[in-house]
Amino acid sequence: MVLVAQLSDPHVVAPGERWQGRVDTTGMLRAALVSVLACRPRPEALLLTGDLVASGQPQEYEALASVLEVWPGPLYLLPGNHDDRAALRAAFPQHAWLGAEGPVQYAVMLADRRLLVLDTQVPGEEFGALDAPQLDWLAGQLEAHAGERLWIAMHHPPFRLEVPGLDALGLHRGAHELERMLRAHGGVEQIICGHVHRSVDRLFGGALASCAPSTAYQHQLDWQGERPLAFNLEPAGYRLYALASGGGVAAHTVFAAQYAGPYAYEGVSSEG
């Protein structure tokens, strides 16, 4: 069994600032990393699925890079709607897989899984999109690696959450084409996303698609869409994926804060 950690939507701010004047997003990302590093076994790779910083400013990426220095293993990044691709690439020049220009897309190995990363950013917009060149690239990757266990990572989820305020900011273009492609291929095991600041799972194109919570704050659940989108200071968290060597994945949502315990159950045997 191998663990892979997914952190999402940290919205790191410049040193000395707080997001919306309230949230120490940088400090909360540090706390999430402390939690990840305490896992045994330690996760083999760390993936951050977008909205890495609050407004795409170089000083924010410098703060992000400084926080991430504690992570000793493979690190994979992708942009979200709050990111700036050029500033991201400038802050992480050693990550050649980010490319030189245009949307970020790449393929890497996570243990015995191949991760295909798609960039759903539409500059200047909150919603996302997958356009024809990106879908063509993905189709080529699916064809070239048929028979492998494949994962896809993107910022915007391609499926509906049934929460009007969040669905309005979802993947506006390319979702139907992506779903048809995945159903026709049949080899994608897992789709991992961010953006919605909630832990959500749904079948999509024959694969389990999952959104990670934010390491900083969570969006309010408004099932009727009667109020403007708002956020709550609910517990921050991240996703841990346990990859079984014989196939299959167990996805766990982990709260990043420190809590009292563990306590042994009184009167319960070690087997029970």
Secondary structure, DSSP 8 states (H G I E B T S, - for coil): -EEEEEE----B--TT--BTTTB-HHHHHHHHHHHHHT-SS--SEEEEES--BSS--HHHHHHHHHHHTT--S-EEEE--TT--HHHHHHH-TT-GGG-SSSS--EEEEETTEEEEE---B-TT-SSEE--HHHHHHHHHHHHHTTTSEEEEE-SS-SS--S-HHHHTTSEEESHHHHHHHHHHH--EEEEEE-SSSS-EEEEETTEEEEE---SS-EE---TT--S---EE----EEEEEEE-TTS-EEEEEEE-S--S-----TT--TT-
